């Protein structure tokens, strides 16, 4: 994956994950796979590790909220 592809995918996930959560159509397994697939490339950006970690933490919070409501 190139630097530009990684940045584009990361930006997309940062944008879409909160929207999907609000619409209650979040498939945690799918989105966790999408995010963790970026872990190997996170060093391509200076803040890549921080951004990937933030997305994983956000997904964990969404999952906890769903469990509490469920």
N, C-alpha and C positions, 0 to 999 in steps of 0.2 A: 504494500500500500504506500502510495506516495504521501509526502507531506501535505499536499493540497487535498488529496482524497480524505486523509485522516481529519484535517481541519474541517472540511465540509461535512463529513459524517458526524463529528462531534458537535458542531454547531446545530445541525439538524436535530440531534437527540436532545440537546439543551432546550431547543424551541418546542419540540413536539411532546416530550414526556409530560410536562405540566398540563398541556392541553388534553392529552389522552386521559390523564388522571381525573381531570374535572368532568370529562364526559362519561366516566365510569366504564370505559371500554379498555381498561388496562389489562393486558396479559403479562403478568409479572415474569413468567418463564421466558417468553419471547424477548421482552425488553432487556431482561438481565443478560440474555445471550448476546443481544446486539451491543450492549455496553461492554461486557467482558471481552468481546472480540477485539475491542480497541486497546486492551491492556498491553498487548505486545508492541503496539506502535506509540504508546503514550509519550515516549521520549522524543518523538518527532517535533513536538512543540515545547517551548520552555515551560508553559503552564499545563501541559497535557496531563501529567499525573494528577495534579490538583483538580482539573476539570473532570477527569474520569472518576476520581474518587468522590467528587461532589455528586455526580450523577448516580453512582451506586448508593450513596447515602440517601439521596432523594428517593430512589426506588425502594430502599429498605423502609423508609418512613411511610411511603404509600402502602407497602405491604402490611406494616403494623396497623395502620389506620383501617385497612380492609379487614384484618383479623379482628380488631376490636368491634367493628360494626357487624361482622358476620355472625 
